Amino acid sequence: MKNTAFKFSTSLRVRNYEVDWQGIVHNANYLIYLEVGRLEYLQHIGMEVNMHSIQNDAKVVLVRNEINYKSPAVFHQQLTIHTRIARIGNTSFIFEGIIEDAETGIVIAEGKAYHVWLDPKTNTAIRVPEHFRQQVKNFEEEKVKIL
């Protein structure tokens, strides 16, 4: 099922080691699923992502995660992760993500991740670069709020 608020989606299947003693996906794994969506999104819009930076010119750090669990996921379930950048501020940006059952569209979890752009030498917040703002705007169009 396609969530129309999101222009990008990726999928994955729940693996056996992600399931806890209750037979459902352990709560920490949903954060990993949302991270998979964020990395795939950045690559999809043309950003170079490596272990140290985005576009080799800065350090981006996660400063806050919010997650709402709606329905449990289980072993071997196919999931769709919808991802978007919803807002770009002066020094930060917000990813939103929704994890759905790929077959039924039932929402499994919803999350927001707040990131801050840092100078790699001083670790102080800097303005989100124009090239990043523009690439997100080109992809998201009116769906992103840019300050």
C-alpha positions in Angstrom: 0.0 0.0 0.0 1.4 3.4 -0.9 1.3 6.2 1.7 0.7 9.3 -0.3 2.4 11.7 2.1 5.7 10.0 1.4 7.5 9.9 -1.9 10.1 7.4 -0.9 9.7 3.9 0.5 11.9 0.8 1.0 11.2 -2.6 2.3 12.6 -5.3 4.4 11.7 -8.7 5.9 11.8 -9.3 9.7 14.6 -11.7 10.5 14.6 -14.3 13.2 17.1 -12.6 15.5 15.0 -9.4 15.6 12.2 -11.2 17.4 12.1 -11.3 21.2 10.8 -14.0 23.7 7.2 -12.7 23.1 7.4 -13.7 19.4 7.3 -10.0 18.2 10.0 -7.7 17.0 12.0 -6.2 19.9 11.2 -2.5 20.3 14.8 -1.3 19.6 14.7 -2.9 16.1 12.1 -0.5 14.9 14.6 2.3 15.4 17.0 0.4 13.2 14.3 -0.1 10.5 13.7 3.7 10.5 17.4 4.2 10.1 17.5 1.9 7.1 14.8 4.1 5.6 16.7 7.3 6.3 20.0 6.0 4.7 18.1 4.6 1.7 16.3 7.9 1.3 19.5 10.0 1.3 21.1 7.7 -1.3 17.9 7.9 -3.4 17.9 11.7 -3.5 21.6 11.6 -4.6 23.4 12.3 -1.3 26.7 10.6 -0.8 26.6 8.9 2.6 29.6 7.3 4.3 30.5 6.3 7.8 31.6 9.8 8.7 29.4 12.3 6.8 26.9 13.2 4.2 28.6 14.7 1.1 32.0 14.5 2.8 31.6 18.1 4.2 30.1 17.8 7.6 29.1 15.7 10.5 25.4 15.0 11.0 24.3 13.7 14.4 21.0 12.3 15.7 19.9 14.3 18.7 16.4 13.0 19.3 14.3 10.0 18.3 10.5 9.7 18.8 8.6 6.5 18.1 5.0 5.5 18.5 4.4 1.7 18.4 1.1 0.9 16.8 1.0 -2.8 16.1 3.6 -5.6 16.6 5.7 -7.0 13.7 6.5 -10.7 13.6 9.1 -13.0 12.1 9.3 -13.1 8.3 6.7 -10.2 8.0 7.5 -8.0 5.0 7.6 -4.3 6.0 7.5 -1.1 4.1 9.3 1.9 5.5 8.1 5.2 4.2 10.6 8.0 4.8 10.7 11.8 4.2 12.4 14.9 5.4 9.6 17.0 6.7 11.4 20.1 7.9 14.8 21.8 7.5 15.6 24.5 10.0 18.7 26.6 10.4 21.0 23.9 11.8 18.8 20.9 11.9 16.4 18.7 9.9 13.6 16.3 10.8 13.1 12.9 9.2 9.6 11.3 9.5 9.1 7.6 9.0 6.2 5.1 9.0 6.6 1.4 9.1 3.7 -0.6 7.6 2.9 -4.2 6.9 3.7 -4.4 3.2 0.6 -6.6 2.5 -2.2 -4.9 4.5 -0.9 -1.4 5.0 -1.4 -1.7 8.8 0.8 0.9 10.6 3.4 -0.9 12.8 5.2 2.2 14.0 5.7 5.9 13.4 8.8 7.9 14.1 10.6 11.2 14.0 14.4 11.7 14.0 16.0 15.1 14.7 19.4 15.6 13.2 21.9 18.5 13.6 24.5 19.5 11.1 28.0 20.0 12.8 31.3 21.5 11.8 33.5 18.3 11.8 36.5 20.2 13.3 34.7 22.0 16.1 31.6 19.9 16.7 29.5 23.1 16.8 26.2 23.4 15.0 26.4 25.0 11.5 23.8 26.0 8.9 22.4 23.1 6.9 24.2 23.5 3.6 22.3 24.9 0.6 23.1 21.9 -1.6 21.3 19.6 0.9 18.4 22.0 1.2 18.1 22.1 -2.6 18.3 18.4 -3.1 15.6 17.7 -0.5 13.4 20.5 -2.0 13.9 19.1 -5.5 12.7 15.7 -4.3 10.0 16.6 -1.8 8.8 19.8 -3.5 5.9 21.2 -1.4 6.0 18.4 1.1 9.0 19.8 3.0 9.0 23.0 5.2 12.3 24.8 4.8 13.2 27.7 7.1 
